[in-house]
Amino acid sequence: WGLVAYSVGSFLYRLKILYVIGFALLPRYLGLGIVVMAWGAVAMFVAPLMQDEIPRVHLDDAARRRRRWMRAGLAGGLVVALGFVPLPYHLRLDVAADVEGHYQLTTQSAGFLQALAPGGPIGGGTRLAALENPALRDRAEVLDANLAGARAAYESVRGDHPAKAAMAARQVMSLSDQVAVSAREIAGLTLTAPGDGVFVPSRLDRAGAFLPSGTALGAFLPVAGGAVLSGPFPERYVDKFQQGPVAAELRIAGEYLTLDPSAAALRTIIGVDRASGTRIYQLTIPADLTPASLAGRPGALRLTFAAEPLVCHIKFLIQGLAARFREAQMADRSGI
């Protein structure tokens, strides 16, 4: 029984080694990797069954044929049995703080960039970015002057002409709303830190450049609150994700953290990947960490999906290899 257990264990270990090598080799060299992989599988599993290292007894042809059929039957039965063994799916993702979503800092008003704070720890109320827009300030002065004139006109007709007074009052209200909007736009030219945290500026390096409203200036990672991580998610695992991951483990800075898999979410990025032609997805998941502690510290997320028979794994692997082969062909033809 010990020898049987050892033989089964060594066989499973060979399958694992074959899987690791094949996953990296099959999609390469535009099909030649498939030939090399098939040859390796034959040499590892089929060839040993076809030879006798130490023949102990002389068998006639009929006995040899029976032994070959027995070996083939045992090997086939083992392969069929292994095909129904349920195994979970695992996916490893590179993740970091969600600087493009939860922590992104963007311009609230369009203007010319005057100053951008350097990266590093920032105290609450510190100025992170300053812009200048002469057109907004000129418009604000004109609106202030128009509002003052509308108020004077209202005062002059308020007691004598009710109809004119009503029209003047509506003019005052409209101009007051415009002045308030203009004030918010001017206030949006200066961005300050809402609290203590770490500022990670974007690589703008364009002092004096005009930045439209909504331009990314960097990311602000506060020292309080829970963190949200994000990372690219492969399209071929979207169906598995919709069924729901069963476990999630984060490795960061040598530590392992168990996360809530039900809190993970997918968002679609507009556009497609130029190299593969597939849609771009991004996964987000909360973690019991402070956002500031993630500055400059990427992590690795390991997602586990529901178990399926080994046959389904092989089918899924073949589909992935075919997809990677098509992506390699597209990349070669496009010169990427």
C-alpha positions, 0 to 999 in steps of 0.5 A: 500500500505504501508503494501504491500511495507513492506511485499515485503521489508521484503521478500527480506530481508529474501532472503538476509539473507538466501543467506548470511547464505546459501553461508557459510553453504551449502558447509560445512559438506559434504552435511549436510549443504544442509539439514539444509539450505533446512529446514531453507528455508521451515521454513522461507517461506513455513511454514508461508503460511500453517498456519492461526494465526487468523482465522476470518471466518469459511471457508468450504473445498472448500473455503480453497482449493481455498485460498491455491491455491490462496496463492500458485499462488501468491507465485509462481508468485512472485518467477517467477517475482523475477527470472527475476529481473536483478542483477549485480554480485559482487566479492571481492578480497584481493589485494596489491602492485604487488610485484611479477610482476611490483616491483619484484627485482631479481638477474641479475647474479648468485652468493653467497649472501653477503648482503641484505639491510633491509626493509624500505625507501631507497634513490636513488643509495643505494645498495640493494643487493651484491653477489659474484661469483669468477668464473665470476671474474676469467673468466673476467681476462682470457678474458682480458688477451686473448684480450690483446694477440689478440690485440698484434697479430693483431698489429704484422701482420697488415701491412705485412699479410692482411689475418692474419690481418683480422683473428686477427681483427675478434678475437679481436672483438669476445673477445671484445664482450665477455669482455663486456658481462662479465663486465655486468655479474659482474656489475649485482652482485650488485643491487642498487635502481633506485630512492627513494622508499621503499624496501621490502626484501624477507625472504631469511635469507641465507647469503652466499647461492648461488642464481641462476640468476632470484632469487627474492630478494624482491620488490622495491616500488618507491615513484613516478608513478602510482601503480599497485595492484594484487590479486588472482582471482577465476577461476569460474569468468574468464568467467565473467571477459572476458565479462568485469567488469563494475565497480571497487572500491578499499577500502584501509586504510579506503578510497574508490577509484574508479578505471578504470575496463577496465584497469584490466588484468588477468594473468595465474600462471603456475601450479594448486592449490593443494587444489582445483585442479583449475588453478591459476589466478592473477588480476592486476589493476592500481590505482592512488596511489604511489607504496611506499604508498602501502607498508604494506597496503593491500586493498579490491577490489570490482568488479561489472560485468554485470547484469543478471536475478536472475535465472542466479544468482541462477544457478551460485551459485549452480555451485559454491557450487557444485565446493566448495563441490568437492574441500572439498572432494578432500581436505579431501581425500588428507589430505590437 
